[in-house]
Amino acid sequence: MKRLSLLFAALAFTAVAVTAAPAVSDVVFHLNVWEDCLFHTVTPVNNYPTLVSIEDDWTCTSGYADLHNWHLSEDGATGAVFNNGDGFRLKAQLTISGTGNAEAGLMVAPWWAQNTDGRFQVRSTNGEIACFGGRLPFYSFTATDGVTYTKGDPVVLEVVYLPNGLSETNPATITYNLSYDGSDYSSGPLAFDEGNPSEPYGTWGMLDDARVGGIMQVLLGGAAGQVLAEWGDIEFEDLGGPSATENDTWGGVKSLFR
């Protein structure tokens, strides 16, 4: 009887609740998250999902960067909350243009840096295309695949987040997909590490209270300029919640009886 009770307790402990991603219908802007240049005009355009854009026109001759973003939203007023178990896919065609330079792309931002970190971005200065920051596993399309971006070109970026079992044996994964200049590239599924188990945001994934959307960092560089980032043909898909696997459940149960 004691072993049977342990069996039921183990199954209850290892079961993973099924959740759903937010019901996205709009975006919300966060402009001037960083504002090194006070002498500028920022113009956002929201025609989600057809087009979302941010334009920054500045006259400063000093300073490092201005930072702007947009988050997916359920109501057009607040950013949608993405939790550790929310599977999703986000895809958009990005173009950076103008006389100035910027780095821009998609973001899967963690709870502690919802407006700044967790980027899949391209940079117009040296063409670097990389994924980094926050909870995101690092990947460089430039270093791994030899791909660099040229300002004015459209490039398609896609992230696919799967919670899987949210466990050490079956962690969440994220896949970065890139389509550029007639060729397709993919990182393949990259696993998340555990994170900090003492925090109340979950483990083995992007963690609770994340934000998802697009980011644009204007590179001021000591001269006046103008830059426009456009995200077109935006696709968002709810991929469902986590699912426990035999390795996550039955394997753990069997270990109790060894």
Secondary structure, 3 states (H helix, E strand, C coil): CHHHHHHHHHHHHHCCCCCCCCCCCEEEEEEEEEECCCCEEEEEEEECCCEEEEEEEECCCCCCEEEEEEEEECCCCCECCECCCCEEEEEEEEEEEECCEEEEEEEEECCCCCCCCCEEEEECCCCCEEEECCCCCCEEHHHHHCCCCCCCCEEEEEEEEECCCCCCCCCCEEEEEEEECCEEEECCCEECCCCCCCCCCCCCCCCCCEEEEEEEEEECCCCCEEEEEEEEEEEEEEEECCCCCCCCCHHHHHHCCC
